[in-house]
Amino acid sequence: MLGKYLIINSGSSSLKFSLYEMPETNLIAKGIIERIGQDSEYSINFDGKKIKKRFGIKNHNQAINVMFSELLSNELISRIEEIKGVGHRILHGGEIYSSPVLIDENVIKDITELTKFGPLHHPAELAGIIGMKEKLLNVPQVAVFDTAFHQSIPEENYLYAVPYSWYKDYKVRKYGFHGTSYEYILQMLKDYYVKDNINSIICHIGSGASISCIKDGQCYDTSMGLTPLDGIIMGTRSGRIDPSIIEYICKELEISVEEVLYALNRKSGLYGIAGVNDFRDIENLANNGNKNAKLAIKMFEDSIVSYIANYYFKLNGKLDALVFTAGIGENSSTFRKRIVEAISKPMNIYLNEENNNSIASFKKEKSGIISTLGSKHDVLVIPTDEEYIILKNTYETIKKSKEKKLILKK
């Protein structure tokens, strides 16, 4: 099991990759190829260096060839055979996958069929898998599904009040996303409180944002649904809306359902109200008196508070910790302050302003408690590490598979 492992995250026009030495979890290099199909940009970081280049990369298969060429030319690997395993982040596992799995032809077939749930993500993820299989013929690859963490949600929380045949025949239900982030944060909470039956409300707040309710150490409910469009307001996504809006706008603007969904995914949320989606820019605009920026922040934070309140009741007030993580949650002290102040009295939680102001990914203190000693519940900031979970799951899945084969041989 000693060796180098690649973690691959294929986007529609990008390929992110990281190279690790295992089992030490030593990061050797991290890189990204962007704008695939156009005038592509490539960058890689290793040994404190950053190399940038431009290539004309037509597709993901060619991007994989460029990645290996750069790994070899920079002597990060001496030969391709050094790679002992590959982990892929996959958006949607449907009801089929509740844990990581070794990729074979059946898994590829399942991911292909599940493209109906992830049409923006799965084609690129499949391209990454197939490209790596062609390059590394006998190297085990693992699919780590973003939805797997949420498969513990009970039926009453994952079903929609629509004709039951929609679920039975077409699997229309809540699936949830950001699973690798939640898995990491939950493990940190279990280690911190030295127990497994954690009750927590975890707020993964970045450009894509969701909230999950953790009950007795398992996911009990989450804000995203069939797709990542549902739930709280996000950077460019609308979050939960009256579904009748779709038909209404189709008729009024004489556009297709696909065009409306594109707008709800790419032109809505904070961007739709404020005209920009980077929360730092929105806060700056708001501080300079921009009315729409102030409105966007208020709507955004109200949607988050609504879910926190809902999940607090679902936990019957038995809460170990409220957690902020991801880009905005980890870095915006003013955002965290406003959320805590909004829930302060009903939840008997109070902000330690000094701690809150001292924590961010770009500061010395990157995590910690931001509630006062007199608070009924802890409020924590914990940086997430989704890549670590993908790496850990990849390594352990391959290890278990090899151990099983050895037992069978005996």
C-alpha positions in Angstrom: 0.0 0.0 0.0 3.0 2.3 0.1 3.1 4.6 -2.8 1.7 7.7 -4.5 -2.0 8.4 -4.9 -3.8 10.8 -7.2 -6.9 12.6 -6.2 -8.9 13.8 -9.3 -11.7 16.3 -9.4 -13.0 16.8 -12.9 -15.2 19.8 -13.7 -17.0 20.6 -16.9 -14.0 22.6 -18.2 -11.3 21.9 -15.6 -9.2 19.1 -14.0 -8.0 19.5 -10.5 -5.5 17.0 -9.2 -3.4 16.4 -6.1 -0.5 13.9 -5.6 0.1 12.3 -2.2 2.5 9.9 -0.6 0.7 7.3 1.5 0.2 6.3 4.2 2.0 9.4 5.5 -0.7 11.7 3.8 2.2 13.8 2.5 1.1 16.3 -0.1 3.6 16.2 -3.0 1.9 18.5 -5.5 -1.4 20.2 -6.3 -2.5 21.5 -9.7 -5.3 22.5 -11.9 -5.9 22.7 -15.6 -8.6 25.3 -16.5 -10.6 26.3 -19.5 -10.4 22.9 -21.2 -11.5 23.2 -24.8 -10.2 26.8 -25.0 -6.9 28.5 -24.4 -6.2 26.4 -21.4 -4.3 27.5 -18.3 -2.3 25.1 -16.2 -0.7 25.6 -12.8 1.0 23.3 -10.3 2.4 23.9 -6.8 5.2 21.8 -5.3 8.2 22.4 -3.0 7.1 26.0 -2.5 7.1 26.6 -6.3 4.3 27.6 -8.5 4.5 26.9 -12.3 2.0 28.4 -14.7 1.7 27.5 -18.4 -0.8 27.8 -21.3 -1.8 24.9 -23.5 -4.3 24.3 -26.2 -6.1 21.4 -24.5 -9.1 20.0 -26.4 -10.6 17.6 -23.8 -10.1 15.9 -20.4 -8.2 13.0 -21.9 -5.6 15.4 -23.3 -5.6 17.2 -19.9 -4.7 14.0 -18.2 -1.8 13.5 -20.6 -0.6 17.0 -19.8 -0.9 16.3 -16.1 1.3 13.2 -16.3 3.8 14.9 -18.6 4.2 17.7 -16.0 4.4 15.3 -13.1 7.2 13.4 -14.9 9.1 16.4 -16.2 9.1 18.0 -12.7 10.3 14.7 -11.3 7.3 14.4 -8.9 7.1 10.8 -10.2 9.9 9.0 -11.9 7.4 6.7 -13.8 3.7 6.4 -14.1 3.8 3.0 -12.3 4.5 4.8 -9.1 0.8 5.7 -8.9 -0.8 3.0 -6.7 -4.4 4.4 -6.6 -6.7 7.1 -7.9 -9.6 8.7 -6.1 -12.4 10.5 -7.9 -14.9 12.9 -6.4 -18.3 12.0 -8.0 -21.3 14.2 -7.5 -24.2 11.8 -7.4 -24.5 8.2 -6.2 -28.3 8.1 -6.1 -29.6 5.5 -3.7 -27.1 3.0 -5.1 -24.0 4.1 -3.2 -23.7 4.9 0.5 -19.9 4.5 0.7 -16.8 4.7 -1.5 -16.4 1.9 -4.1 -13.8 0.5 -6.4 -14.6 1.5 -9.9 -15.4 -1.2 -12.4 -17.5 -1.4 -15.5 -20.7 -1.7 -13.4 -19.8 1.4 -11.4 -19.1 3.4 -14.6 -22.5 2.2 -16.0 -24.2 3.4 -12.8 -22.5 6.8 -12.9 -23.5 7.1 -16.5 -27.2 6.4 -15.7 -27.0 8.8 -12.7 -26.0 11.6 -15.1 -29.7 12.5 -15.3 -29.3 13.8 -11.7 -25.9 15.5 -12.4 -25.9 16.5 -16.1 -23.4 19.4 -15.4 -21.0 17.2 -13.4 -21.1 13.6 -14.4 -19.9 13.8 -18.1 -16.6 15.4 -16.9 -16.3 13.1 -14.0 -16.7 10.1 -16.3 -14.2 11.5 -18.7 -11.7 11.7 -15.8 -12.3 8.1 -14.8 -12.1 6.8 -18.4 -9.0 8.8 -19.2 -7.2 7.6 -16.0 -8.2 4.0 -16.8 -6.6 4.3 -20.2 -3.4 5.7 -18.7 -3.2 3.4 -15.7 -4.6 0.1 -16.9 -4.2 -2.0 -13.7 -4.3 0.7 -11.1 -7.3 0.6 -8.8 -9.6 3.7 -8.9 -12.2 4.7 -6.3 -15.4 6.7 -6.6 -16.2 8.9 -3.6 -19.7 10.1 -3.8 -20.9 13.5 -2.6 -24.3 12.1 -1.8 -23.2 9.1 0.2 -22.9 10.8 3.6 -26.6 11.7 3.5 -27.9 8.1 2.9 -28.7 7.9 6.7 -31.5 10.5 6.4 -34.8 8.9 7.4 -37.7 8.5 4.9 -39.8 11.3 6.4 -36.9 13.8 5.8 -35.8 12.7 2.3 -39.2 12.2 0.6 -41.1 15.1 -1.1 -44.9 15.4 -0.8 -45.3 14.5 -4.5 -47.0 11.5 -6.0 -45.2 8.5 -4.4 -44.8 6.9 -7.8 -42.3 9.7 -8.6 -40.1 8.3 -5.9 -40.8 4.6 -6.6 -40.4 4.8 -10.3 -38.0 7.8 -10.8 -36.2 8.1 -7.5 -37.3 11.7 -6.9 -36.1 12.4 -3.4 -33.7 14.5 -1.4 -30.1 13.3 -1.8 -28.0 16.1 -0.3 -24.4 17.2 -1.3 -21.1 18.4 0.2 -20.9 15.0 1.8 -17.1 14.8 2.0 -17.1 18.1 3.9 -19.7 16.9 6.4 -17.8 13.7 6.9 -14.6 15.5 7.7 -16.3 18.0 10.1 -18.2 15.2 11.9 -15.0 13.3 12.4 -13.4 16.4 13.9 -16.4 16.8 16.3 -16.2 13.2 17.3 -12.5 13.6 18.1 -13.1 16.9 19.9 -16.0 15.7 22.1 -14.6 12.2 22.4 -17.9 10.5 21.6 -19.6 9.2 18.5 -23.3 10.2 19.1 -22.7 13.8 18.1 -25.7 16.2 17.7 -24.7 19.1 15.5 -25.8 21.7 12.9 -23.1 22.1 10.4 -23.2 25.1 8.1 -21.1 24.6 4.9 -21.2 28.1 3.6 -19.3 28.9 0.5 -20.4 30.0 -3.0 -22.2 26.6 -3.0 -23.8 26.3 0.4 -25.8 23.9 2.5 -26.6 23.0 6.1 -26.9 19.6 7.6 -28.5 18.3 10.8 -26.5 15.6 12.5 -28.3 13.5 15.1 -26.6 10.8 17.1 -23.5 10.9 14.8 -25.4 10.5 11.5 -27.0 12.8 9.0 -30.6 13.3 9.9 -31.5 16.1 7.4 -29.9 18.4 4.9 -30.8 21.5 2.9 -29.9 20.5 -0.6 -32.3 18.2 -2.4 -32.6 16.1 -5.6 -29.9 18.5 -7.0 -27.7 21.2 -5.4 -30.2 23.9 -6.4 -32.4 23.4 -3.4 -32.0 24.8 0.1 -30.5 28.1 1.2 -29.6 31.0 -1.0 -26.1 30.6 -2.6 -23.6 32.5 -4.6 -25.4 32.0 -8.0 -28.2 29.5 -7.0 -31.6 30.6 -6.0 -32.1 28.0 -3.3 -35.7 27.0 -2.4 -38.4 28.8 -4.4 -42.0 28.3 -5.3 -41.7 25.8 -8.2 -44.6 27.6 -10.1 -42.1 30.4 -10.8 -40.5 28.1 -13.5 -43.7 27.7 -15.5 -44.6 31.4 -15.1 -41.2 32.7 -16.3 -41.2 30.2 -19.2 -44.5 31.7 -20.4 -43.7 35.4 -19.7 -40.2 35.3 -21.3 -41.0 32.6 -23.9 -38.0 30.6 -22.9 -37.5 26.9 -22.1 -37.4 25.1 -18.8 -33.7 24.5 -19.4 -33.1 28.3 -19.8 -34.9 29.0 -16.5 -33.0 26.3 -14.7 -29.7 27.8 -16.1 -30.7 31.2 -14.6 -31.7 29.6 -11.3 -28.3 27.9 -11.1 -26.0 30.5 -12.6 -27.7 33.9 -12.5 -29.6 33.9 -9.2 -28.8 33.8 -5.4 -26.5 36.6 -4.2 -25.6 37.3 -7.8 -29.2 37.8 -8.8 -29.8 40.4 -6.1 -26.5 42.1 -5.8 -25.0 41.7 -9.2 -21.9 40.0 -7.9 -21.5 36.6 -6.2 -18.2 36.9 -4.3 -19.3 37.5 -0.7 -16.3 39.7 0.0 -17.3 42.0 -2.8 -20.9 42.0 -1.6 -19.9 43.0 2.0 -17.7 45.8 0.6 -20.6 47.1 -1.5 -22.9 46.9 1.5 -20.4 48.8 3.7 -20.4 51.5 1.0 -24.2 51.8 1.2 -25.2 49.6 -1.8 -28.9 48.8 -1.1 -29.1 45.6 -3.2 -25.9 44.3 -1.5 -27.4 44.9 1.9 -30.6 43.2 0.8 -28.7 40.2 -0.6 -26.9 39.7 2.7 -30.1 40.0 4.7 -31.9 37.4 2.5 -28.9 35.1 2.5 -28.5 35.2 6.3 -32.3 34.8 6.9 -32.4 31.7 4.8 -29.5 30.2 6.9 -31.1 31.2 10.2 -34.4 29.5 9.1 -32.6 26.2 8.5 -30.7 26.4 11.8 -34.0 27.0 13.6 -35.6 24.1 11.9 -32.8 21.7 12.7 -32.6 22.9 16.3 -36.2 21.9 16.8 -35.5 18.6 15.1 -32.8 17.9 17.6 -35.1 19.0 20.5 -32.6 21.6 21.5 -30.0 18.8 22.2 -27.0 20.3 20.4 -23.3 19.7 21.0 -22.1 22.3 18.5 -23.1 24.7 15.7 -20.3 24.7 13.2 -19.3 27.1 10.5 -17.1 25.8 7.6 -16.2 26.4 3.9 -15.1 29.7 2.3 -17.6 32.2 3.9 -18.1 30.2 7.1 -14.4 30.0 7.8 -13.3 33.5 6.7 -16.1 36.1 7.3 -16.2 37.1 11.0 -18.9 39.6 10.2 -21.1 36.9 8.6 -20.6 34.6 11.6 -21.4 37.5 14.0 -24.7 38.3 12.3 -25.8 34.7 12.3 -25.0 34.2 16.0 -26.7 37.4 16.9 -29.8 36.4 15.1 -30.1 33.1 17.0 -28.6 34.3 20.3 -31.7 34.7 22.5 -33.8 31.7 21.4 -30.8 29.3 21.5 -29.0 31.0 24.4 -25.8 31.3 22.4 -23.5 34.4 22.8 -20.6 35.5 20.7 -17.0 35.8 21.9 -16.1 38.7 19.6 -12.4 38.5 20.2 -12.2 34.8 19.3 -14.5 35.4 16.3 -12.4 38.2 14.9 -9.2 36.2 15.3 -10.2 33.2 13.2 -9.9 32.8 9.5 -7.9 30.6 7.0 -5.6 33.5 6.3 -4.9 34.2 10.0 -2.8 32.5 12.6 -5.9 31.0 14.2 -7.8 28.9 11.7 -10.3 27.2 14.0 -11.8 27.4 17.4 -14.8 28.2 19.6 -16.4 31.6 19.0 -19.2 31.3 21.7 -18.8 32.5 25.2 -18.4 30.3 28.2 -21.9 31.2 29.3 -23.5 29.9 26.1 -25.8 26.9 26.3 -24.2 25.4 23.1 -20.7 25.7 21.5 -20.3 27.5 18.3 -17.2 26.4 16.4 -15.2 27.4 13.3 -13.6 24.3 11.7 -11.8 24.5 8.3 -13.0 21.6 6.1 -10.8 19.3 4.2 -12.8 17.4 1.5 -9.7 16.3 -0.3 -8.4 14.5 2.8 -11.7 12.5 3.0 -11.4 11.5 -0.6 -7.8 10.5 -0.1 -8.6 8.6 3.1 -11.5 6.8 1.6 -9.5 5.9 -1.6 -6.6 4.5 0.4 -8.8 2.5 2.8 -11.0 1.1 0.0 -8.0 -0.1 -2.0 -6.4 -1.5 1.2 -9.5 -3.4 2.2 -9.9 -4.8 -1.4 -6.3 -6.1 -1.4 -6.7 -7.6 2.1 -9.8 -9.4 1.0 -8.1 -10.8 -2.1 -5.2 -12.1 0.1 -7.7 -13.8 2.5 -9.5 -15.4 -0.5 -6.2 -16.7 -1.9 -5.5 -18.4 1.4 
